[in-house]
Amino acid sequence: MSGLQRALGIRRMPWVFLIPNLTAVLLFALLPVLINVFYSFTGSDRLYPRDRNFVGTFNYDTLLDCGNYLDPSSCSRDLFWRALHNSMVFVPIQVVCMITIALITAICLNRNIRGRGFFRGVFFFPVMLSPVVVALTWQWILQRDGILNALLQALQLPTHNWLAFPDTAFFWSVFVTVWAHMGFYTIILLAGLQSIPRDVYEAAKMDSASNWRAFTHITLPLLRPVMLVVFVLCVIRSVQTFDELYVLTGGGPGSATMLMVQYIYEVGFASQPRNFGMAAAASLLLGLLLLIFTGIQMRLSRSNRND
């Protein structure tokens, strides 16, 4: 590299290392977004851009055409709004459950317990599984003749077709996704807990502070930056949920568990004729909502830090 540095000069050397990464980001991140924006203003089921007709904001107008935004049946694209409503219920519930359980698990795994390394591996193991494997495993457990019903039958308790009714299917959708991804956020929170100096807890103990006061006045404030990262990552991952639910419930029964990403997939690839423009417009609206929500959360967090 010394010869290259003499030829380019020391000030141009950073670009030697940046250009390969910037090229990858341009080709695999920025360019697909720009193509998606172009597709959202075009119609037809043709794949190649040169074969698509420019339709302006028709796709956006169609998606946003509603008599009452709280009633999906009054919208021209009712499935889009049903998927949006499902996502608005699914995301807060899943995020709260995910962060709460991950935080409790991280606190337990941060204690000096026997077999701590083993339990850390056990909780992280589902993260390494393929989402399809996770969904098929739980589908096998929850089906009519599955393990759960066999266990209930052995205990002489009533059995259920868990995935055939909207309420139970939605509950198990949240449960399975939390079970599958909780370990990832647990590891991040565990790293944050281990970065808190032990001297602070010893000082609190000398002042006769209870465990709850130590948690609320020491752990949570010092863990706030890590919690923000976990929260943002968890929200983004929750909004993008697709694999597990598509295999587990297929969005059903009916459209009870259909989320936004599945709607985009169905419109753009599964249905005939394929409507790439409508799917692209829906994905951009979803991305815009997610960007606004993340920006608000970051601003609120920054305001709290300044206070």
DATAWO-V802785 format. One record per backbone hydrogen bond with DSSP energy under -0.5 kcal/mol. NH is the residue of the N-H (numbers start at 1). CO is the residue of the C=O. If there is no record, write none. Layout:
NH:CO / NH:CO
//
This chain:
5:1 / 6:2 / 7:3 / 8:4 / 9:5 / 12:9 / 13:9 / 15:12 / 16:12 / 16:13 / 17:13 / 17:14 / 18:14 / 19:15 / 21:17 / 22:18 / 23:19 / 24:20 / 25:21 / 26:22 / 27:23 / 28:24 / 29:25 / 30:25 / 31:26 / 33:29 / 34:30 / 35:31 / 36:32 / 37:33 / 38:34 / 39:35 / 40:36 / 41:37 / 41:38 / 42:39 / 43:53 / 51:48 / 52:49 / 53:43 / 55:41 / 56:41 / 58:55 / 61:57 / 62:58 / 63:59 / 64:60 / 65:62 / 66:64 / 67:74 / 71:68 / 72:70 / 74:71 / 75:72 / 76:65 / 78:75 / 78:76 / 80:77 / 81:77 / 82:78 / 83:79 / 84:80 / 85:81 / 86:82 / 87:83 / 88:84 / 89:85 / 90:86 / 91:87 / 93:89 / 94:90 / 95:91 / 96:92 / 97:93 / 98:94 / 99:95 / 100:96 / 101:97 / 102:98 / 103:99 / 104:100 / 105:101 / 106:102 / 107:103 / 108:104 / 109:105 / 110:106 / 111:108 / 113:111 / 116:113 / 119:115 / 120:116 / 121:117 / 122:118 / 123:119 / 124:120 / 125:121 / 126:122 / 127:124 / 128:124 / 128:125 / 129:125 / 129:126 / 134:130 / 135:131 / 136:132 / 137:133 / 138:134 / 139:135 / 140:136 / 141:137 / 142:138 / 143:139 / 146:143 / 147:140 / 148:141 / 149:141 / 150:146 / 151:147 / 152:148 / 153:149 / 154:150 / 155:151 / 156:153 / 157:152 / 162:142 / 162:160 / 164:161 / 169:165 / 170:166 / 171:167 / 172:168 / 173:169 / 174:170 / 175:171 / 176:172 / 177:173 / 178:174 / 179:175 / 180:176 / 181:177 / 182:178 / 184:181 / 185:181 / 186:182 / 187:183 / 188:184 / 189:185 / 190:186 / 191:187 / 192:188 / 193:189 / 194:190 / 195:191 / 196:193 / 200:197 / 201:197 / 202:198 / 203:199 / 204:200 / 205:201 / 206:202 / 207:203 / 208:205 / 209:204 / 214:210 / 215:211 / 216:212 / 217:213 / 218:214 / 219:214 / 220:215 / 222:218 / 223:219 / 224:220 / 224:221 / 227:223 / 228:224 / 229:225 / 230:226 / 231:227 / 232:228 / 233:229 / 234:230 / 235:231 / 236:232 / 237:233 / 238:234 / 239:235 / 240:236 / 241:238 / 246:242 / 247:243 / 248:244 / 249:245 / 250:245 / 251:245 / 252:249 / 255:253 / 256:253 / 257:251 / 258:251 / 258:255 / 259:257 / 263:259 / 264:260 / 265:261 / 266:262 / 267:263 / 268:264 / 269:265 / 270:265 / 271:266 / 275:267 / 276:274 / 279:275 / 280:276 / 281:277 / 282:278 / 283:279 / 284:280 / 285:281 / 286:282 / 287:283 / 288:284 / 289:285 / 290:286 / 291:287 / 292:288 / 293:289 / 294:290 / 295:291 / 296:292 / 297:293 / 298:294 / 299:295 / 300:296 / 301:297 / 302:298 / 303:299 / 304:300 / 305:301 / 306:302 / 307:303
//
